[in-house]
Amino acid sequence: MSNDGIVLIEIAGEDAGLAVPDNVGIRFFSGSARFHALDGRRFARLSELRRAATDHAATVDLGLKGLRGLKRAS
């Protein structure tokens, strides 16, 4: 299989993972912990994958973004 059909899925500025076409549909490979629940799932269309990833991101809060920029106490 060539790389021609592989698509990077980005949701709200975050790299969610890769959409890879196969003989059944499109398989998702997560690239972020936020999207691991969707890893390996197949979708009939790219639009379905994007919708599922967007919906999933809206329901998952890892609580880590607020920790950026904090300094270690001495």
Contacts in CASP RR format, 6 or more apart in sequence:
PFRMAT RR
TARGET T0000
AUTHOR 0000-0000-0000
METHOD contacts of the structure
MODEL  1
MSNDGIVLIEIAGEDAGLAVPDNVGIRFFSGSARFHALDGRRFARLSELR
RAATDHAATVDLGLKGLRGLKRAS
1 21 0 8 1.000
1 22 0 8 1.000
5 20 0 8 1.000
5 21 0 8 1.000
6 18 0 8 1.000
6 19 0 8 1.000
6 20 0 8 1.000
6 21 0 8 1.000
7 18 0 8 1.000
7 19 0 8 1.000
7 46 0 8 1.000
8 15 0 8 1.000
8 17 0 8 1.000
8 18 0 8 1.000
8 19 0 8 1.000
9 15 0 8 1.000
9 16 0 8 1.000
9 17 0 8 1.000
9 18 0 8 1.000
9 19 0 8 1.000
9 28 0 8 1.000
9 49 0 8 1.000
9 50 0 8 1.000
9 53 0 8 1.000
10 16 0 8 1.000
11 35 0 8 1.000
11 50 0 8 1.000
11 53 0 8 1.000
11 54 0 8 1.000
11 57 0 8 1.000
12 54 0 8 1.000
12 57 0 8 1.000
14 32 0 8 1.000
14 34 0 8 1.000
14 57 0 8 1.000
15 31 0 8 1.000
15 32 0 8 1.000
16 30 0 8 1.000
16 31 0 8 1.000
16 32 0 8 1.000
16 34 0 8 1.000
16 35 0 8 1.000
16 38 0 8 1.000
16 53 0 8 1.000
16 57 0 8 1.000
17 28 0 8 1.000
17 29 0 8 1.000
17 30 0 8 1.000
17 31 0 8 1.000
17 32 0 8 1.000
17 35 0 8 1.000
18 28 0 8 1.000
18 29 0 8 1.000
18 31 0 8 1.000
19 26 0 8 1.000
19 27 0 8 1.000
19 28 0 8 1.000
19 43 0 8 1.000
19 46 0 8 1.000
19 49 0 8 1.000
20 26 0 8 1.000
20 27 0 8 1.000
20 28 0 8 1.000
20 29 0 8 1.000
21 27 0 8 1.000
22 42 0 8 1.000
24 42 0 8 1.000
25 42 0 8 1.000
25 43 0 8 1.000
25 44 0 8 1.000
26 42 0 8 1.000
26 43 0 8 1.000
26 44 0 8 1.000
26 45 0 8 1.000
26 46 0 8 1.000
26 49 0 8 1.000
27 40 0 8 1.000
27 41 0 8 1.000
27 42 0 8 1.000
27 43 0 8 1.000
28 35 0 8 1.000
28 38 0 8 1.000
28 39 0 8 1.000
28 40 0 8 1.000
28 41 0 8 1.000
28 42 0 8 1.000
28 43 0 8 1.000
28 49 0 8 1.000
28 53 0 8 1.000
29 39 0 8 1.000
29 40 0 8 1.000
30 36 0 8 1.000
30 38 0 8 1.000
30 39 0 8 1.000
30 40 0 8 1.000
33 62 0 8 1.000
34 56 0 8 1.000
34 57 0 8 1.000
34 60 0 8 1.000
34 62 0 8 1.000
35 53 0 8 1.000
35 56 0 8 1.000
35 57 0 8 1.000
37 56 0 8 1.000
37 60 0 8 1.000
38 52 0 8 1.000
38 53 0 8 1.000
38 56 0 8 1.000
41 52 0 8 1.000
43 49 0 8 1.000
43 52 0 8 1.000
END
